[in-house]
Amino acid sequence: MGKDKFKSRNIMTRDELSAYLETVLAGLKQGSLILDNEDRPLILRPSDAIEAELEIKQKADKEKLELKLSWVPNRMQPLAPVAAQIDAPILTQVPGSGEAKKK
């Protein structure tokens, strides 16, 4: 499997972001998450051991929270075609304006 990368930066409402993060959370709980982008879907298979890095910054005019998650793919979870993973949470393009890049 080659290296796929998707990066997105958007402006969303709090409700839109909450819904998006709930989809990510559901995928983490289930062990399978699909990012449906234009070229081809990216299927993530998080294992039970997930490294979490949290950074919070607060300034007078801006607050920032960064959450970075990484894991070794769960090889026991088969890489099935997207159509076969009907129950897997699917992240579509993030609502709101902004830029998305796939490398």
C-alpha positions, 0 to 999 in steps of 0.5 A: 500500500502506498502513502496517501495523505489528505489535509483539510482546513475549513471554517465550520460552525460549532454544530458542524464541527461537532457532527464531524467529530462525532463521525470520527469518534464513531469510526474510532469506536467501530474500528473502521473509518472511511474518508470519501474524497474525489479520487478514491476513498481512504480507509482507516483501521485504527487499532486498540493502541492509539497515540494521542497528542493534545496541544492547547494554546490560549492568547488574548485574541485567539485560542487553539486546540490541536489533537493528533492521533496516530496508530498502526493499522489493525491488520485483523480488520480486513480492507474490504471495498467501500460498498462492503463497509456499509456500517463504517462511518464515512467522512465526506468533504468537510462543510464550510469554506476552505481548502482540502489537499490530497497528496 
